[in-house]
Amino acid sequence: MHKVTSTSELKEAIKQLEYKQAEQWTDLKGHINDAFDSLKPINLIKSTYREFLSTPHMAEDLVGSTIGLSTGLITKKLIVRRSGNVLRNLAGGLAQMLISNFVANNAGIIKTIGTGLIHRIFYKKKLETGRA
């Protein structure tokens, strides 16, 4: 701003500063309302969901981890069964951990192999039924 020399210029400068202050206050209120809205639980869930979907390999990693954990749990149930033996429970837990990690880390390879096997089985059946 320039140097004020008269009372009319001073009054005009004060009006301009008050107007600027009112605009800034309105902007600040808007930003505060936006911040409160973004912190509401439903909005946090929505934003997390959007981020999850925007990450390209996140869904594949989640599916691989879920399959790995399921496979590990089934393996443990097969090993332990209804036994109360401590060593058998320990072996089941160790097998669960190893198989879960292996399946989760190699989910893409396992999916490719499984898809190929299923394709061969059903393709073979279609060929056999087509010949008969």
Secondary structure as the mmCIF struct_conf table of DSSP 4:
data_model
#
loop_
_struct_conf.conf_type_id
_struct_conf.id
_struct_conf.beg_label_comp_id
_struct_conf.beg_label_asym_id
_struct_conf.beg_label_seq_id
_struct_conf.end_label_comp_id
_struct_conf.end_label_asym_id
_struct_conf.end_label_seq_id
HELX_LH_PP_P HELX_LH_PP_P1 HIS A 2 VAL A 4
BEND BEND1 SER A 6 SER A 6
HELX_RH_AL_P HELX_RH_AL_P1 THR A 7 SER A 38
TURN_TY1_P TURN_TY1_P1 LEU A 39 LEU A 39
BEND BEND2 LYS A 40 LYS A 40
HELX_RH_AL_P HELX_RH_AL_P2 PRO A 41 SER A 54
BEND BEND3 THR A 55 THR A 55
TURN_TY1_P TURN_TY1_P2 PRO A 56 HIS A 57
HELX_RH_AL_P HELX_RH_AL_P3 MET A 58 VAL A 80
TURN_TY1_P TURN_TY1_P3 ARG A 81 ARG A 82
HELX_RH_AL_P HELX_RH_AL_P4 VAL A 86 ASN A 105
TURN_TY1_P TURN_TY1_P4 ASN A 106 ASN A 106
HELX_RH_AL_P HELX_RH_AL_P5 ALA A 107 ARG A 131
#
